[in-house]
């Protein structure tokens, strides 16, 4: 299993509020996209992943209309 620092950004849908909720965590997983699907299990979910430089992976998720971004950076 690979170790990642995961940054989770949740976009605020309130008008005139540009702030986002941001959470940091260290996770172990083989596939970041599958990790996000399991984390958000049981919800109306759309997920897409894009590889980045240095082995990082960005996973975009829309959960019941709420936009979230997960950035996995190898440790």
Residue pairs with C-beta under 8 A, 6 or more apart in sequence:
1 28
1 29
1 30
2 28
2 29
2 30
2 74
3 26
3 27
3 28
3 74
3 75
4 26
4 27
4 28
4 29
4 32
4 72
4 73
4 74
4 75
5 24
5 25
5 26
5 72
5 73
5 75
6 24
6 25
6 26
6 27
6 32
6 70
6 71
6 72
6 73
7 22
7 23
7 24
7 70
7 71
7 73
8 22
8 23
8 24
8 25
8 68
8 69
8 70
9 20
9 21
9 22
9 68
9 69
9 70
9 71
10 20
10 21
10 22
10 23
10 66
10 67
10 68
11 20
11 66
11 67
11 68
11 69
12 18
12 19
12 20
12 21
13 65
13 66
13 67
26 75
27 35
27 72
29 35
32 49
32 57
32 59
32 70
32 72
33 47
33 49
33 57
33 59
35 72
36 47
36 59
36 61
36 70
37 45
37 47
40 47
40 61
40 63
40 68
43 63
43 64
44 63
44 64
45 61
45 62
45 63
46 61
46 62
47 59
47 60
47 61
48 59
48 60
49 57
49 58
49 59
49 60
50 57
50 58
50 60
51 57
52 58
52 71
54 73
54 74
55 73
55 74
56 71
56 72
56 73
56 74
57 71
57 72
58 69
58 70
58 71
58 72
59 69
59 70
59 71
59 72
60 67
60 68
60 69
60 70
61 67
61 68
61 69
61 70
62 68
